[in-house]
């Protein structure tokens, strides 16, 4: 991240992940609040197809109840981002997307204190500041930061506020044993301007259909890590962590065509209040040991993880008639949905990296999951005993990967591994009295197989080109079913299987180096074909076969390319991003509906320009123009939250930052 030309203050996903092929960025929460990404045709909602971590510590609110990543550290604090997907991610978790780990900057342990600062202003009322201090006092190394950001938003009625804090301290207990304690908190409050129809979007994408909708997560992630290195061959860590906090919203729902207006007497309708509270505790132990199996050098990696997660979901409360952020209910009101979704899970994993020859390495692995989710509580419109109340997660996941060192610095890699996604609250809870849940609902399962070649050649060309196939079975959805009395109802169940095949390529090449400027081009491209191998969903009161249809929000082409010029005191990067058209629903509806909730999402191309200039050894000026040509576009048509319809992405904007880098040692 240190040399990256990107809009960090607003967490511009397409710029941060510009050189990672296949990353789909979903613009949903207003610039700077949240990073919503996916890969290989998966769902980008709050990055919930990834195992999201910070410094190796799990930050997902509840892996089994609501696996969204509400915790959102400021990008100014991130030293690097580790994305481990496909067959290499099995040891970290069962997610289809793999591991996404944000590594926070480390302190300069040669000084008692160093200070770093990054402050920005920009379009649409952007004001942000991030300030950090770190160092070593005695035997204790420490690092902490505080971040504040305010923005009026690109759209009307779209302001947001964001703040984050973090503190860590490390202490060596013995020459081989050390302990680190850390705690991070992120909070933001976003006024949601509501969805648009296609006609509204064409006239003015900055307009709003809601002025009283609010959303706010407040998440704290504390952890303690013990690291033990008894010798050069053995390394072990124990992480005890938690995710605690809430996700709250107060809103007037419905389509963009249903206006939120006051009555003739000036009285507004009541709003719906939803509140989730998360209490997740995890203990993870890992051991890595270098040894030999006969003549073969081998590295064993194993561990166990125990988790206790409780999501307390209260929804459909009758809220106030005001316009401010208030979670108060009307007098005498309560929540129509009040349930606990509690999971206790134990997982164990083991991998063995065996070096068969000086060129060939093979890594078989297994992960075993054993857990149970129990739901309890009250549904005012439904008997909760008619939903799955005790859900078992018990099965092994296998994988194997291999690599072969080729001539001229190249490497072939490939492998196969399994994954699964547990059924979460939205898959289990009926939305209305007319819905029922399949009591035999099964977790989604599948596998990924991949192969590729990576390396570098003379002249500085770096490349990574690969292919993959992913199978995703037991997808969740809705069918229509008729009971014994002839009454139809909506049935939540497993509706189908998808298969995604794709090519991914990353290339970086220095094209010219002069006495003062080094020029580099880069490209990250993915070609995908994501389709339903078999399945059915509801369509106008009947079940429609969707076999052969494209998977929703899975672009066939995601292409990003850029040109960087780097001099002694500064750099400039021009980046181009193109995403092909997608469908909003599994029926592959082409013509947008009147409400904008379904239909094609048009292709879009966005150009960004970023640069920096070193004023002195410590002071740096950073600036950029996002969406240079003011392309009007949107990335997805959500079917449900945050509202069915078109959610426009930001038009052209600029930002200017002043960074004070940590001082160098005298």
C-alpha positions in Angstrom: 0.0 0.0 0.0 2.9 2.4 0.6 3.6 3.0 -3.1 0.0 2.8 -4.2 -1.5 5.7 -6.1 -5.1 5.5 -4.9 -7.8 7.5 -3.2 -7.3 6.0 0.3 -9.4 8.5 2.3 -12.5 7.2 0.5 -11.4 3.6 0.2 -11.7 3.5 -3.6 -11.9 -0.3 -4.2 -11.3 -0.2 -7.9 -8.0 1.7 -7.2 -6.9 -0.3 -4.2 -7.4 -3.7 -5.9 -6.5 -2.4 -9.4 -3.8 -5.1 -9.9 -5.9 -8.0 -8.6 -7.7 -9.7 -11.5 -11.4 -10.4 -11.1 -12.3 -8.2 -8.2 -15.8 -6.9 -8.5 -16.5 -3.7 -6.5 -20.1 -3.1 -5.3 -20.8 0.6 -4.5 -23.4 0.6 -1.8 -22.7 2.6 1.3 -21.4 5.9 0.1 -17.7 6.5 -0.7 -15.4 5.9 2.2 -17.6 3.9 4.5 -17.2 0.2 3.5 -15.3 -2.0 1.0 -17.7 -4.4 -0.7 -15.9 -6.7 -3.0 -16.1 -10.2 -4.4 -14.1 -12.5 -6.8 -14.9 -15.2 -9.3 -18.6 -14.3 -9.6 -19.5 -14.5 -5.9 -21.7 -12.1 -4.0 -20.0 -8.8 -3.1 -22.4 -7.7 -0.3 -20.2 -6.5 2.5 -17.4 -8.9 1.2 -19.2 -11.7 2.9 -17.9 -14.5 0.7 -14.4 -13.8 2.1 -12.9 -14.7 5.5 -12.1 -11.1 6.4 -9.4 -10.4 9.0 -7.2 -7.7 10.4 -3.7 -8.8 11.4 -4.9 -12.3 11.2 -7.8 -11.6 13.6 -11.3 -12.5 12.4 -13.5 -9.3 11.9 -16.6 -10.8 10.4 -19.6 -10.0 12.5 -20.9 -13.6 12.7 -19.6 -16.2 10.3 -22.7 -18.4 10.8 -25.5 -15.8 11.5 -24.6 -12.8 9.3 -21.1 -13.0 7.8 -21.0 -9.4 6.7 -17.8 -7.4 7.4 -19.2 -4.3 9.1 -15.8 -3.5 10.6 -14.0 -1.2 8.2 -10.5 0.0 9.1 -9.2 3.2 7.4 -7.0 2.5 4.3 -4.4 5.0 5.5 -3.6 2.6 8.3 -3.1 -0.5 6.1 0.4 -1.6 5.3 -0.6 -4.3 2.9 -3.6 -6.5 1.9 -3.3 -10.2 1.7 -5.7 -12.0 -0.6 -5.4 -15.8 -0.5 -8.0 -17.6 -2.5 -8.7 -20.8 -4.2 -6.9 -23.9 -3.1 -4.5 -22.0 -0.8 -7.1 -20.7 1.6 -8.5 -23.9 3.1 -6.4 -23.6 6.3 -8.0 -20.2 7.1 -11.6 -21.0 6.7 -14.3 -22.6 4.6 -15.3 -19.6 2.5 -15.6 -19.8 -1.3 -13.8 -16.5 -1.7 -10.8 -17.3 0.5 -8.9 -15.1 3.0 -8.9 -11.2 2.9 -6.4 -10.0 5.5 -5.8 -6.3 6.2 -2.4 -5.9 7.8 -2.1 -2.7 9.9 1.2 -0.7 9.9 3.8 -1.6 12.5 5.6 0.9 14.7 9.2 2.0 14.3 10.8 0.2 17.2 14.1 2.2 17.0 12.4 5.3 18.3 10.2 6.1 21.4 7.6 7.8 19.3 7.0 8.6 15.6 4.0 10.4 14.2 2.2 10.0 10.9 -0.7 12.0 9.6 -2.9 12.0 6.5 -5.6 14.7 6.1 -7.8 15.2 3.1 -10.4 17.5 1.6 -12.4 17.0 -1.6 -15.6 17.1 -3.5 -19.0 16.8 -1.9 -17.9 18.1 1.4 -15.2 15.6 2.1 -13.1 16.3 5.2 -11.0 13.6 6.7 -8.0 13.2 9.0 -6.0 10.1 10.1 -3.3 10.4 12.7 -1.1 7.7 14.1 1.7 7.4 16.7 3.9 4.4 17.4 7.3 3.4 18.8 8.9 1.5 21.6 9.2 2.5 25.3 11.4 0.0 27.2 10.4 -3.4 26.1 6.9 -2.5 25.0 6.2 -1.7 21.3 3.0 0.2 20.6 1.0 1.6 17.8 -2.3 3.5 17.7 -4.4 5.7 15.4 -7.6 7.8 15.3 -9.5 8.6 12.1 -12.4 10.9 11.4 -14.2 11.5 8.1 -17.2 13.6 7.1 -18.9 13.8 3.7 -22.0 15.3 2.3 -22.2 12.5 -0.3 -22.6 12.5 -4.0 -26.4 12.2 -3.8 -28.9 14.4 -2.1 -29.7 13.2 1.4 -26.5 11.1 1.4 -24.2 12.5 4.1 -22.1 10.2 6.3 -19.8 10.4 9.3 -17.1 7.9 10.1 -14.6 7.4 12.9 -12.2 4.6 13.8 -9.7 4.0 16.6 -7.0 1.3 17.1 -4.4 0.6 19.7 -1.9 -2.3 19.9 1.0 -3.2 22.3 3.6 -5.9 22.0 5.8 -7.3 24.7 8.5 -10.1 24.5 8.0 -12.3 27.6 11.0 -14.5 26.9 13.5 -14.8 24.0 11.0 -17.3 22.4 7.6 -16.1 23.6 5.8 -12.7 23.0 2.4 -11.3 23.5 0.4 -8.7 21.6 -2.8 -7.1 22.7 -4.8 -5.0 20.2 -8.3 -3.5 19.9 -9.9 -1.7 17.0 -13.2 0.0 16.6 -15.0 1.4 13.6 -18.2 3.3 13.4 -20.1 5.1 10.7 -23.6 6.6 10.2 -24.9 7.0 6.6 -28.1 8.6 5.5 -29.4 6.4 2.7 -30.8 8.4 -0.2 -32.9 5.5 -1.4 -33.1 3.6 -4.7 -34.0 5.1 -8.1 -35.8 3.9 -11.2 -34.0 3.8 -14.5 -36.0 6.9 -15.6 -35.0 8.8 -12.5 -31.3 7.8 -12.9 -31.3 9.0 -16.5 -32.7 12.4 -15.5 -30.6 13.0 -12.4 -28.5 10.3 -10.7 -27.9 12.6 -7.7 -31.5 12.8 -6.7 -33.0 11.1 -3.7 -36.2 9.2 -3.0 -35.7 8.9 0.8 -34.8 11.6 3.3 -35.4 9.7 6.6 -33.4 6.5 6.1 -30.3 5.8 8.2 -27.8 3.0 8.6 -25.1 2.6 11.2 -22.7 -0.2 12.3 -20.6 0.1 15.4 -18.1 -2.7 15.8 -15.2 -3.4 18.2 -12.6 -6.1 17.7 -10.3 -6.9 20.6 -7.7 -9.7 20.6 -4.7 -11.1 22.4 -2.0 -13.0 20.4 0.7 -15.3 21.9 3.6 -16.1 19.5 6.0 -18.9 20.4 9.1 -19.7 18.4 11.1 -22.4 20.4 13.5 -22.9 17.5 14.1 -22.1 13.9 11.9 -25.0 12.7 8.8 -24.4 14.8 6.4 -21.5 15.0 3.1 -21.4 17.0 0.4 -18.7 17.6 -2.6 -18.6 19.8 -5.2 -15.8 19.0 -8.1 -15.2 21.3 -10.4 -12.5 19.9 -14.0 -11.2 19.7 -16.3 -9.2 17.6 -18.8 -7.1 19.6 -21.2 -4.4 18.5 -24.3 -3.6 16.6 -25.7 -2.8 13.1 -28.8 -0.5 13.2 -31.1 1.0 10.7 -34.2 3.1 10.6 -35.9 3.4 7.3 -39.0 3.7 5.1 -38.7 0.7 2.7 -40.3 0.0 -0.6 -39.6 0.8 -4.3 -38.5 4.1 -5.6 -41.9 4.5 -7.1 -43.5 4.5 -3.6 -42.7 8.1 -2.5 -42.1 8.8 1.2 -44.3 11.9 1.6 -46.2 13.5 4.5 -50.0 13.6 4.6 -52.0 16.7 4.0 -51.9 17.4 7.8 -48.1 17.2 7.7 -47.8 13.8 9.4 -45.2 11.3 8.2 -45.5 7.5 8.2 -43.7 5.5 10.8 -40.3 4.0 9.9 -39.0 0.5 10.4 -36.3 -0.1 13.0 -33.9 -3.0 12.7 -31.1 -3.7 15.2 -28.6 -6.5 15.2 -26.2 -7.1 18.2 -23.2 -9.3 17.7 -21.2 -11.2 20.3 -18.7 -13.5 18.7 -15.7 -15.1 20.5 -13.0 -17.1 18.7 -9.9 -18.9 19.8 -7.4 -20.1 17.1 -4.2 -22.0 17.6 -1.8 -22.6 14.7 1.4 -24.6 14.6 4.0 -24.7 11.7 6.9 -27.1 11.8 9.7 -27.8 9.4 10.8 -31.5 9.3 11.6 -34.3 6.8 9.8 -37.3 5.6 12.6 -39.6 4.6 14.5 -37.7 1.9 11.7 -35.1 1.4 11.8 -31.7 3.2 8.4 -31.1 4.6 6.5 -28.3 6.4 3.5 -29.3 8.5 0.9 -26.7 9.3 -2.0 -27.4 11.6 -4.4 -25.9 14.1 -7.7 -25.7 15.7 -10.4 -23.0 16.0 -13.3 -22.8 18.5 -16.0 -20.2 18.2 -19.1 -19.1 20.1 -21.3 -16.7 18.1 -24.5 -15.1 19.1 -26.5 -12.7 16.8 -29.5 -11.1 18.5 -31.7 -9.9 15.6 -34.6 -7.5 16.3 -36.4 -6.3 13.2 -39.6 -4.8 12.0 -40.0 -2.5 14.9 -42.5 0.4 14.5 -40.2 3.4 14.7 -40.6 7.1 14.9 -42.2 9.5 12.4 -39.2 11.8 12.4 -36.3 12.3 10.0 -33.3 12.0 12.3 -31.3 8.9 13.2 -33.5 7.5 16.0 -34.0 3.8 17.0 -36.8 4.7 19.4 -40.1 2.7 18.9 -43.6 4.1 19.0 -45.2 4.0 22.5 -46.3 0.4 23.2 -44.4 -0.9 20.1 -42.1 -3.8 19.9 -40.1 -5.8 17.4 -42.1 -8.3 15.3 -39.0 -10.3 14.9 -36.8 -11.0 18.0 -34.5 -14.0 17.7 -31.1 -15.3 18.8 -29.0 -17.2 16.3 -26.3 -18.9 18.3 -23.5 -21.1 16.9 -20.8 -23.1 18.6 -18.3 -24.5 16.2 -15.0 -26.4 16.4 -12.7 -26.7 13.4 -9.4 -28.4 12.8 -7.0 -28.2 9.8 -3.9 -29.9 8.7 -1.7 -29.3 5.7 1.7 -30.8 4.7 3.9 -29.1 2.1 6.2 -31.8 0.8 9.1 -31.0 -1.5 9.2 -34.0 -3.7 12.1 -32.7 -5.8 14.0 -29.4 -5.9 11.4 -28.2 -8.3 8.2 -29.9 -7.3 6.1 -29.3 -4.2 2.8 -30.9 -3.3 0.5 -29.7 -0.5 -2.4 -31.9 0.6 -4.8 -30.6 3.3 -8.0 -31.2 5.2 -10.3 -29.1 7.3 -12.9 -30.6 9.5 -15.9 -28.5 10.7 -18.2 -29.6 13.5 -20.8 -27.2 14.9 -24.4 -26.5 15.7 -26.6 -23.4 15.2 -29.6 -23.0 17.5 -32.3 -20.4 16.9 -34.7 -19.2 19.6 -37.0 -16.3 19.9 -40.2 -14.8 18.7 -41.8 -14.1 15.3 -45.0 -12.1 15.7 -46.3 -13.4 12.3 -45.0 -16.9 12.4 -44.5 -19.9 14.6 -40.6 -20.2 14.8 -40.9 -23.9 15.4 -41.8 -24.2 11.8 -38.3 -23.0 10.8 -35.0 -25.0 11.2 -34.1 -24.5 14.9 -31.1 -26.8 15.2 -28.7 -26.8 12.3 -25.7 -29.0 12.2 -22.5 -28.1 10.3 -20.5 -31.4 10.3 -18.3 -32.4 7.4 -14.7 -32.5 6.2 -13.3 -30.3 3.5 -10.4 -31.6 1.4 -7.9 -29.9 -0.8 -4.6 -30.4 -2.6 -2.3 -28.0 -4.4 1.0 -28.3 -6.2 3.7 -26.1 -7.8 6.5 -26.8 -10.2 9.5 -24.4 -10.7 10.0 -23.9 -14.4 13.0 -22.5 -16.2 13.7 -18.8 -16.4 12.1 -17.9 -13.1 8.6 -19.2 -13.8 6.4 -21.3 -11.7 3.4 -23.5 -12.5 0.7 -23.8 -9.7 -2.6 -25.7 -9.5 -4.9 -27.5 -7.2 -8.4 -28.4 -6.0 -10.2 -27.7 -2.8 -13.7 -27.8 -1.3 -15.6 -25.0 0.4 -19.0 -24.4 2.0 -21.2 -21.5 3.1 -23.5 -22.0 6.1 -27.2 -21.0 5.9 -27.5 -17.7 7.6 -30.4 -15.8 9.1 -31.7 -14.4 5.9 -31.8 -17.9 4.4 -33.7 -19.3 7.4 -36.1 -16.6 8.6 -39.4 -16.1 6.7 -40.0 -12.5 5.8 -43.8 -12.7 6.1 -46.5 -15.1 7.2 -46.9 -16.3 3.6 -43.3 -17.7 3.5 -42.2 -21.0 4.9 -38.7 -22.4 5.3 -37.6 -25.8 4.2 -36.8 -27.7 7.5 -34.3 -29.8 5.4 -32.4 -26.7 4.2 -28.8 -27.6 3.5 -25.6 -25.5 3.7 -24.2 -24.5 0.3 -21.2 -26.6 -0.7 -18.8 -26.8 -3.6 -15.2 -26.8 -4.9 -12.7 -24.8 -6.9 -10.1 -26.2 -9.3 -7.4 -23.9 -10.7 -4.1 -23.8 -12.6 -1.7 -21.1 -13.7 1.8 -19.9 -14.4 3.5 -16.9 -12.8 6.9 -15.4 -12.8 9.1 -12.7 -14.3 11.3 -12.3 -17.3 14.3 -10.1 -18.3 13.3 -6.5 -18.7 11.1 -6.5 -15.5 7.9 -8.2 -16.9 5.9 -9.7 -14.1 3.0 -11.9 -14.9 0.4 -14.3 -13.4 -2.0 -16.1 -15.7 -4.4 -18.7 -14.6 -7.7 -20.5 -15.1 -10.3 -21.8 -12.7 -13.6 -23.6 -12.4 -15.9 -23.2 -9.4 -18.9 -25.3 -8.5 -21.4 -23.8 -6.0 -24.2 -26.2 -5.0 -27.3 -25.9 -2.8 -27.7 -22.1 -3.5 -30.4 -20.5 -1.5 -33.6 -19.0 -2.9 -37.3 -19.0 -3.2 -39.8 -21.4 -4.8 -43.6 -21.4 -4.9 -45.3 -24.5 -3.4 -48.9 -25.5 -2.8 -49.9 -27.1 0.5 -52.4 -30.0 1.0 -55.3 -27.5 1.0 -54.3 -26.1 -2.4 -53.0 -22.8 -0.9 -49.8 -21.6 -2.5 -47.0 -20.2 -0.4 -43.4 -19.1 -0.9 -40.8 -21.7 0.1 -37.2 -20.8 1.2 -35.0 -23.7 0.1 -32.0 -24.8 -1.9 -32.8 -23.8 -5.5 -29.8 -24.8 -7.7 -26.2 -25.2 -8.6 -23.9 -22.8 -10.4 -20.7 -23.4 -12.3 -18.2 -20.6 -13.0 -15.2 -21.0 -15.3 -12.8 -18.2 -15.9 -9.4 -16.9 -17.0 -7.4 -14.4 -14.8 -4.3 -12.5 -15.9 -2.1 -9.9 -14.2 0.8 -8.2 -16.0 3.2 -5.5 -15.0 5.9 -4.1 -17.3 8.3 -1.3 -17.1 8.3 0.4 -20.5 10.9 3.1 -20.2 13.4 4.4 -17.7 15.0 7.7 -18.2 17.4 9.6 -15.9 14.4 11.2 -14.1 11.2 9.1 -14.8 10.4 5.4 -14.7 7.3 4.4 -16.7 5.3 1.3 -16.0 2.1 -0.2 -17.4 -0.1 -2.8 -15.6 -3.2 -4.8 -16.4 -5.5 -7.1 -14.4 -8.1 -8.9 -16.4 -10.6 -11.6 -15.8 -13.0 -13.4 -18.2 -15.7 -15.4 -16.6 -18.7 -17.5 -17.6 -20.9 -18.0 -14.5 -24.1 -20.0 -15.1 -26.7 -22.1 -13.4 -26.1 -25.7 -14.1 -29.5 -26.4 -12.9 -32.2 -24.7 -10.8 -35.5 -23.0 -10.5 -36.8 -19.8 -8.9 -40.2 -18.0 -8.6 -41.4 -16.0 -11.6 -44.9 -14.5 -11.6 -46.4 -17.1 -9.3 -44.7 -20.1 -10.9 -41.4 -21.9 -10.7 -39.2 -21.1 -13.8 -36.3 -23.2 -14.9 -33.1 -21.1 -14.8 -30.7 -23.8 -16.1 -28.2 -22.2 -18.4 -28.9 -18.6 -17.1 -26.1 -16.4 -16.1 -25.4 -15.9 -12.4 -26.6 -12.5 -11.2 -24.0 -9.7 -10.7 -21.2 -11.9 -12.3 -19.6 -9.8 -15.1 -18.1 -11.7 -18.0 -15.3 -9.2 -18.2 -13.5 -7.1 -15.6 -10.6 -5.3 -17.0 -8.3 -2.8 -15.3 -5.2 -1.2 -16.8 -3.0 1.7 -15.9 0.1 3.7 -16.7 2.4 5.0 -13.9 5.2 7.6 -14.2 7.4 7.7 -11.1 10.1 10.3 -10.6 12.5 11.2 -7.8 9.9 13.2 -5.9 6.6 12.1 -7.2 4.4 9.9 -9.3 1.3 9.9 -11.4 -1.1 7.0 -12.3 -3.8 7.0 -14.9 -6.1 3.9 -14.4 -8.9 2.6 -16.6 -11.6 0.2 -15.3 -14.2 -1.6 -17.4 -16.9 -4.0 -16.1 -19.2 -5.7 -18.6 -23.0 -5.8 -18.2 -24.6 -8.1 -15.7 -28.1 -9.3 -14.7 -29.8 -8.3 -11.5 -31.8 -11.6 -11.1 -31.4 -15.3 -11.9 -34.2 -15.0 -14.5 -31.8 -12.8 -16.5 -34.4 -10.1 -17.0 -33.2 -7.8 -19.8 -35.7 -4.9 -19.8 -35.6 -3.0 -16.5 -38.8 -3.0 -14.5 -40.7 0.2 -13.8 -39.3 0.1 -10.2 -35.7 -0.5 -11.4 -35.4 -3.6 -9.2 -34.7 -6.0 -12.1 -33.1 -5.7 -15.5 -29.7 -5.6 -17.0 -27.0 -3.6 -15.3 -25.2 -1.8 -18.2 -21.5 -2.0 -18.7 -19.4 0.9 -17.5 -15.9 2.3 -18.0 -14.3 4.6 -15.4 -11.0 6.5 -15.6 -9.1 7.7 -12.5 -6.1 9.9 -12.1 -3.9 10.0 -9.0 -0.5 11.4 -8.1 1.8 12.5 -5.3 4.6 14.9 -4.8 7.2 15.0 -2.0 7.5 18.5 -0.7 10.2 17.5 1.8 11.5 14.2 3.2 8.4 14.0 5.5 5.8 16.2 3.9 3.9 14.8 0.9 1.1 16.2 -1.3 -1.4 13.7 -2.7 -4.2 14.3 -5.1 -6.5 12.8 -7.6 -9.6 13.0 -9.8 -12.0 10.0 -9.6 -14.2 9.2 -12.5 -12.5 11.8 -14.7 -15.1 11.7 -17.5 -18.0 11.8 -15.1 -19.4 8.4 -16.2 -22.9 7.9 -14.8 -23.2 4.3 -13.8 -24.3 1.8 -11.1 -22.8 -1.5 -10.1 -25.8 -3.5 -9.0 -29.5 -3.6 -8.6 -30.1 -5.0 -5.1 -33.2 -7.1 -4.8 -33.7 -6.4 -1.1 -31.4 -4.3 1.2 -30.7 -1.4 1.1 -33.7 -1.1 -1.2 -34.7 -2.6 -4.6 -33.7 -0.5 -7.5 -30.8 1.6 -8.9 -28.1 2.9 -6.5 -25.9 5.3 -8.5 -22.1 5.3 -8.0 -20.3 8.6 -7.6 -19.7 10.9 -10.5 -16.5 13.0 -11.0 -14.8 14.1 -7.8 -11.5 15.3 -6.6 -9.5 14.9 -3.4 -6.4 16.6 -2.1 -4.4 15.2 0.9 -1.4 16.2 2.9 0.6 13.4 4.4 3.2 13.7 7.1 5.4 10.6 7.0 7.1 9.1 10.1 10.4 10.8 10.8 13.6 9.1 9.9 16.1 8.1 12.6 18.8 10.8 13.2 
